[in-house]
Amino acid sequence: MATQYYEHYRQSTLGNTLTEALDELIEAGHLTPQLAMRVLTQFDKSMADALSNSVRSRVAFKGHLHTYNFCDDVWTFTVEHPVFRFDHETVTTKKIKIVACNGRKPGEA
């Protein structure tokens, strides 16, 4: 069974930059669209693996839950005026959107 990886990291600054670079390479004739899609698929996998295996930081936050949605095993939360507490720092902002996906790979209990 193939493992499912989410494409939401493509909307990050790094993902947008990669997509723009791939588009330029396709337009210049240095890359095929099929190879560009394979690169993006590998990017999805690498981001998910790196974040699940390499990031060990913890954060706590509080705020006002403005909206939430659950669709296709993906939760989306909009939190207003969140306060994030890291080990040595506190960060605030007006609004944040949190996308939470199933962390288990298909076939895992």
Phi, psi and omega in degrees: 000134180285143179278138180267132173237142182275152183262008186290342177290343178293340179273359176283170178301316180296317179294318178296319179295318177298315180298317178297318180295319178295320177300318178297319179294323177294314180298326180279353179082015180269351185212143176271154177301326179295319179291323177298320178295323177295322178296316179295322177296318177294323176300314178303313181295314183295319179296314180297316180294317181296316181291325181281333184257337189250335184269123182241005181288152176239148178218146173240145179214156175226152177178185179262119178287110182275307178217158173214156182208146176230117181211130178054046179063025178233123175268139174232125180239138170247120183244128178263143178051050179286149173239117181260132178244113175262183181304313185233020187206149173236133182232137176235158177205173180284317186204149175218147176250126180247126177248121182240123181246163176301123182276347180276142175280150180305135180097347177276148179276000000 
